[in-house]
Amino acid sequence: MRWPKPLESLIRMNILLAEDDPDTRQFVEDALGEMGHRVMATASGAQALEWARDSGADILVLDRMLPDMDGIAVLRALRGGGLGMPVLMLTALGRIEDRVDGLDAGADDYLVKPFAISELVARINALTRRTAPVDTGPAYGGIMLDLRTRQVTRQGRVILLQPREFRLLEELVRACGGFLTRTMLLERVWDFHFDPQTKIVETHMSRLRSKLNEGFAEDAIETVRGMGYRVRGS
């Protein structure tokens, strides 16, 4: 089984589509394909389940009423097998009870036919954002930075830093054990493209080290004369 050929470099997601109505299936497949997604479409619930198990898809768009295996059965088999991919269920059944049945069986969202393609795309995007792993920031040598909260931890211990200290540590951690020279740090952290003839790097590095090393036996940052500074590997 292979994914269809991508459209240039615009591919965003691998989407499984199980829809028995040929017009709806073609419409959705064409619309998603034009947006750069790769789509594998089928009218079979059993085929959709097989693909979901081994295709590495990002999301399954699943019709409630399929001829060989209805959407509820597909969902139960999917969740019973431990597969947690997001599932958006499509249906012509708009009753509250029908939607509750689908959600109880493991659907993440429900869209009633007829629908606008813009709403379908919005719901797909929302589901994949919700389930995607979040890369909050760089980490190396037991030090983790959260760029959203500006929190720093070393081996799980929270360390409070001033904004410039945070930026200094961020550059060091992003280097993943590589050395950064004083000149490189002046350019990246302070945006100085000349030597200010001060001890600004050394002063901030000393404060940063003091905060990182409190309660630890080993210095988190290594200094090598003539080379620069780096975070020690864990």
N, C-alpha and C positions, 0 to 999 in steps of 0.2 A: 504494500500500500504506500503510495506517494502523494505528497501534497501537490496541488496544481502549481505550475510555474509562476513565480512571483511577478508582479508588475513593477519593473525597475527596482528601486530601493525604497518604496513607500510602504512596504509590508509592516503592519502593526500587530496583527494577531492571527493566530491559526484558529479558525472558527468551524465547528461542526454544525451542520444544519440538517435537521430531520423534519421534513415537511412533505406530506403526501399529495397535496394539491400542486400540480405541475406549474401552474401559472404563478402561484405565490412563491414556490420554491425558486423558480427562475428569476422572478423579480427581486427577491431578497439576495440571491446569489450574485446577480449582476450588480446590484447597488453596493453591496459590501465589497465586491471585487474592484469596482471603480474607485473605492476609497482606499485601496491598497491592502485590504485584508486578503488572506488566503482562505478560501472556503472549500470545504468538502461537503457535498450535499447528497442526501439520500431520501428515499421515500419509505425506508424500512427501519423500524425500531430496533430490530435485531442487529442490522448493519451499523446503526448509530452506536449501539452499545459496544459492539466489537471495536469500532474505531475509537471510541472514548477510552477504551482500555489500553490501547497501544499506540495512539497517534501523537501523544504529547500536545493535545489541543489546549487552547487557553480557555475556551468556553463552549458549551453546547446550547444551541438554540433548538428547542424541542417542541414539536407539535403534540398537543394532547391526544388527538385522535389519529392513530396510525393503523394501517390495515392488518399488520401481522403481530404487532406487539405495541399496545398503547403506551402513551407517554408515562403514565403512572407506573406501569410495570418496568419500563426502562429506568425510571428514576430509582425505584426500589432496588433493582438489581445493581445499579451504579453505586448507590450509597451502601448497600449491603456488602459490596466488594471493596469498600474502603476508599473509593474514589471521591475526592472532594472538589473536583472542578466545578466552577459556577455553572448553573443551569438556568436559562431563561425559558420559561414555558410559554408557547403560543397556543391559543385556543379560541374557538368560536363559542365556547361555553362561558357565559359571563356571569353566572350566578355566584353569589358569595360562597355557597357550599362547594362549588367546583374549584374555586380558587383556593379555598382552605384545604381541600383534598390534595391539590398539587403542592402546596407549600408544606403540608404535613408529610408528604412523600419524599421531600428533599429538594424541591425547587427553591431557587434563591430569589426569583422574581417571576411575575406573571404579566403577560400582555395579551389583551383581548383583541381578536380580529373584528372588524378591519382596523389596521393601525397605520400610522404614518411612518415611513422609513426613518425619519429624523428621530422619532421617539424610540424606535428599536435601537438605533445606534447609540442614543443617549443612555439607554438602559444597559447595553452591552458595555459601554465605557465605564459606567458606574460600578458594575459588578466586577470588572477586571481590576479597577483601581482598588476596590475594597479587599480583594483577595491577593493582590500582588504583594510580594515582600517589599518592605520599605527599607531603603538604604539611607539611614539617618546621618551617617558620617563615616570618616575614616577610622581605622583601628590598626594598631601595631604594638607589639611588645607588651601586651597586657593593658595598653592605654586605649580607651574608646572615647570618641568625641561625638556628641549629638549636635549637629549643626542647627537643628530647629530650636532646641531648648538651651543651647550653649552650655550643656552640662558635660563635664569631664569625669571619667572614672579611671582609676588604676586598679586592676584586679578586683573590680567591684566596689572599690571605695570612692565615694564622691569627693572631688577636689574642686574648690572654688577658685576661679581665676578671674583676673581683670581682662577686659577686652583685648588689649595688646598681647597679654600673655597667652590668651586663647589662640590668637592668630599665629603667634610664634610656634606654639605647640602643634597647631594644625599643619603648618608647613613641614615640621619635622616628622610628624606621623605620616603624612602623605608620601614622604620620601622612602618609607618602608625600609629603614635601616641604612639608607644611603646618606652620605655626608652632604651637608649644606654649609657653604662657606659664609663668612661674615658678610661679604659683599652680596651674596645671593639673598641672605635674610634681610639686609637693608633694603634691597629692591622689592622683595615680595611682601614684607610685613610693613615697612614704613614708606615704601614708594620713593626711596632715595636712590638716585642714579649717580650719586657722588658720595665720597666719604665725608661725613659731617664732622670728623675729627673729634668724636665724643665716644664715651663708653656705653652708648645706648643699648647696643646688643648685649654686651657683657652684663650690664645692670639688670636688664629684663631676664636674661638667661639665669642669672643667680637667683632672682626671685622665683622664677618658674621652677627651678630645680628644688629650691627649699620647700615649695608647696607639694611638688610631686613626690619627693623623697620622705616626707614626714611619715614615720611609722614603718618605713621599709629599709632593709639592710643594704640594698643595692641601688646605686645611682641610676635613675631612669635614662639619663642623657650622658653620652660619652663625648668627651672633647679630645681631639687629636691635633696637636700643634701642626700647622701648615696645611691641614685638611678641612677642619671645621667641626661641626656638631652633628650628632645623629642619635636617634632613639635606639637603645639597646634592644635586641631581639629577646623574646621571652624564653 
